[in-house]
Amino acid sequence: MNAQTHRKAQYATTAKVKNFVQLARELGLDVAGFEVTADGAIRVMEARAKPATPVSDFDRYKDQL
C-alpha cells in the first residue's frame, strides 16, 4: 500500500444545500437553482445571472425600420 492518504469524498447533504440556498436568499439573491459537484462543492445560481432569452432578428432591428 502506498504512503498517500486517501480522503473520502464528502457529498453535500440536503440540509447543507438548504442552508446555502437560505443564506443566499438572506443576502438578497434571487435563487434560480443550485449545482452540487462530485467533490461536494455547492454553487447557488442567481436568476439575474441566467442568460436572456434569444430574440429574433426582427425584434432586434425593428427600431431601425
N, C-alpha and C positions, 0 to 999 in steps of 0.2 A: 504494500500500500504506500502511496506517495505521501510526502510530508505536508502537502497542501490541505488546508481545511476547506471543507465544502459547506457552504451556507445553504440552508434550506430556504426555498422561495417563500416569502410571506405574501399571501394573497389578501387583497382588500376584502374585508367583511362588509356585509350590508350596513351594519352600524357605522363603520368608518365612512362609507360613501354618503350615507345620510348626513353625517356630521359635516362633511366637506360641502355638500350642497346647501345645508342650512347656514353654514358660515359664509358662503358666497352670497347668499340672499341677504344676510345681515349686513354685508359690506356693500349692498346696493346693486349687485349684479342681477341681471335678468337671465336666470339659468335656462339654457335651451337643451342641455344634455350633459353627459359625462362620459369619460372613457377610462377604462381600467386596463392597464397593460399587463403583460405576463409577469413582469418583475414587481408588480404591486403598486405602481405609480397610478395616481388618480388625477385626471385632468377634467376640470369643470369648464364647459364651453358656454359662453355668453351669447344670447340671441343677437345682439348687435354685431358680433364678430362673424356671423353667418353671412356668406356672400349673397348679394342681392339677386333676385330672380332675373334671368336674362330677359331683355326686352327685344322686340322685333326692330328691324331696321327702320320701318315706318315710324314707330314711336320715337326712335332716337332722333330722326331727322325731320319730323313733321313741322317743327317750328321754322324750318328754313324754307318751306314751300311758299 
